[in-house]
Amino acid sequence: MFPIGLSTCGAAINESLFADYARAGISKMEISSNKEDYDLLDFPTAKALSARYGVEIWSFHLPFMPFSEIDLSALDETMRRNTVSLCAELIRRASEIGIRRFIAHASGEPIRDGDRAARMAQAKKSLRELAEIAAARDAVICVEDLPRTCLGRTSAEILELLSADDRLRVCCDTNHLLSENLPDFIRRVGDRIETLHVSDYDGVDEKHWLPGEGILDWQAVLAALREINYRGPWLYEMGLATPKTITRERELTRADFVRNAKELFARQKPTVFVQKQGDRE
């Protein structure tokens, strides 16, 4: 139904990774690095490996909090400008190898209620600047919906952020909404959803579980995506290791994501390996 993608979630960007994606049947990659690895990314090598293994580098996740001193909504103008500059340099480097979608967090957290309007104004200023930088390189900024006190925690806030520039698009993270139904969010934001971060959760906080391990009605999600004529990949944002919030029979493989997607697309109950929900010691 949709091409299947997966975030690197901090994994080393090397030949072994591309080979494993190709072997599993994953055709789209989002590069998402640890803070210390951004400066070390070898974009020309990644481009060569992408061509060799037939795995498209679909998107690139820009740095975000909790990386220190990084926040597009910072009230400190020097910090805000430095964050935009860092993102601009990564957009320049990544777009040179053909990456056209850049995922952005509009803010870090916590955000106090009294600061919310000012932080929203700062975030819109930053996103407007990044939209211009990306457009000059035939690319787009995809603003991600975020949980808790972050900016972009509802469709109304996402649409407010998008009002900064008509060229802005959305990365819909399926496990970040804590006060709004996901299919409703998809319909309200509509065709400005450019890409996805797929994972499941308990509805209380983000968990990044495998679909089927949490509460989401995946057939309702898929129906909403069909209604808005979504054309991007079904891109998981999950690591292979079992998070502390759940117990599984084993750690995941990249082939598990392909099976999970195919089962959801076929309206089947997805195979999961969960034994227990809840924090482990």
N, C-alpha and C positions, 0 to 999 in steps of 0.2 A: 504493500500500500504506500508506504513512504520508504525512502532510502534509510538505512540504519546507520546512525553515527554514535560516537562515544567521545567524551572529553578525556584528555590525557590525565587530568587530575593529579598533576605533579610528576607523572612518570617521565623518565628520561626520553628525550626525542632522539631516537637512534634507529638503526636498521632493524633491530630485534622488535621494536615496537611496531613499526610499519608492517613487518612480516606477520606479526601476530594478528593485527587488524585484518590483513588480507586473508589470512588462513581462516579466521573466524567468520568472514563474510561481512565485515564492517567497512562501508565504502566512504564514510565521512569522518573526519577528525576535527575536534576542537582542541587547539593548543591552550592549555591552562597550566602555568608553571608555578613553582614555588618562588618566593621572593628572590632568593639568592641565585636562581637560575635564569632570570630574565636577561641579564647582561651576557649570559653564556650561550644563548640560543644561536644556533648556526642556521640561519634561514636558507642560504643557498643549498646546504646539504639536505635540509628538510624538503625543499622543492624537488631535488633530484630523487629522494626516496619516495616522495609522493607519486612521481611519474613512474618510477620503477615498479611500485607495488599496486598502482591503481587505486590509491586511497587519497581522496581529495582533502586538502586542508580547508575545511569549510569555514571555520571561524577561529577567532583568537580572543581569549579572555584577557582584557586589560587588568592591570594590578588594582587591588582594592583592599580596604581594611579587612582584617586586622593588621595588614602591613603598615608599619608605623609611618606617620607623616604622609599618608596617601588618602585624600578625600576630596572628591569633586565638589562637595557641598561645604567645605571648610569655611568658617567665618573669618579665619585668618587669611587675608588675601594673598599673602606670600605663599602659604601652604597650598591654597587653591591653584594659584598660577603654576607652582612647581608640579602639582599633580597633572595639570593639563599638559605641561611641557613633557613630562615623562610619558604620558599616553601618546602625545603627538609623535615622539621619537619612535615608539614601538609601532605606531600606525605606519610611519614612513618605512621602517625596516620590513615589516610584514607585508605591506602592500607591494613592495618591490618583487615579491615572489608570487603575487597574484591572490593573496588573501583579501577578501572583500567585505568581511563581516567582523565587527569588533564589539565584544560584549562589555558593557559598562555598568558598574554599580553607581547609582546616583549619589550615594552617601555611605558613610560608615555609621556607627552607632556607639553609645546610646544618644538619642536626640530628645532633648527636653521639649515639652509642649510649647514653652515660651519661645524656643528657638526655631520652631518648625518652619514658620513662614520665611524667616531670614535664610535658613538653610536651603529651603526650596528655591529661593531666588538665586542663591549662589550656585546651586546645582544646575539650574536652567541656563545660567550664564556659561558655565563650563560645558554643558552639553551643546549649546549653540556654537561655541568655539570649536568643539571636536567635530560636530557635524560638518562645519565648513572645511576643516582639515581633511576629513575623510572624503568628502565629496570631490575635492581637488584630486584625489587619487582613485576615483571611481569606486569608492567604498561607502559603507554605511555604519553608523553607530546603532547598536541594539541595546536599549535600556532594559535592564533586568528587573522584574518584580522581586521585592525583597521582604523579609519577615520582620516581625517585632516592631521596633521603633524606627527602622530604616525608612528612608523616602522611597515611595513606590510600592507601598504595602497593600494598595487597593487599585482597582481599575481607575477610579477617579484620580488618584495621585499619579498613576502612570500617564493618564491622558493629560494631566497638568504638566508633567515633565515634557511630554511630547509637544506641547504647545510652544516650546522654545524654538522649534525648527521643524518644518514640514518634512524634512528629510530623515528625521529620527525614526527608528523602528524599534521593535520590542523583542526581547528574548523572554519567552514565557517559561518561568521555572515552576514546575508543577507541584513542588513541595514547599513553597514559600508562603502561600496565602493562608492566613490565620483567621480572617474574618469575612471571607467572601468565597462563594462557591466557584470552583475552577471553571466549569463549563460556562457559567455566567460571565466570568472574567474574560474568557476567550471571545465570547460573542460581543461583549462591550468594546473590547480593544480592536477586534475585527482584523481586517487585512493588513494592519500594521505589525502584526506578529510575523517576524521574519524567520525565527528559529526557536528551538525548544531546549530546555534542560529537563529531561525526563527522570523522575524518581518518585517514590512513594513516601508517605509519612503517616503519623498518627493524628494529624489535625491540630496538635497542641504546639508543636514547634517543628522546624525543619529536621529531617532525619536522613534523607538520601538513601532510602531503602529501595530494594528491587520492586517494581510494580507487582502487586499481589501480596506484598508483605504488610501493606498498610490499609488505609481506608478508602482510597480514591476509587471511584467508579470509572474504570478505564474506557468502557464502551461509551459512556456519556461524554468523556473527554474527546474520544475519537470522532463522535458524531458532531460535536461542536467544531472541531477542526475542519471536518468536511464542509460544514455549513459556511465557514468563512473562506473556503477554498485555499486552505493552507497548502503551500507548495514546498516547504522545506523538509529537512530530514527529521526522523524520529531519533533525536540525539540524547543519549543518556549522559547525565553528569553524576557519575558514581565511580568510586574506586573498587578494586577487586577485594581488598581486605574487608573483613566484617567490622562494622562500626561498633562502638561500645554500647550502643543503645539496642542491640539485638544479638541473639545467638543463632548461628547457622550451623548446619551439619558440616559445612566445609566453606572455604573461601571461593569466591566466584572466579570464573574464567571469562574471557571476552566472548567465547562462544555462547555462554549463558545469556548474554544480552540479545544475541541474534535469535535464540530460541524464544526468549521472553517476548520479543517484538512480534515474531511470527505467530505465536500463540494468541497474543492480543489482537492482531490483525485478523485472525481466523475466528475471533469471538470465542476462544477457548479459555478455560481457567488456566492462568499461567503457572508453570512449575516454579516452586519456591523451595528454599532450603532452610527456612526459619524454624527454629525449635522453640524460641521464647523471645518475647519483646520485653524490654526493660534493661536498664544499665547493668553492665557486668562489672564486677570488682576489678 
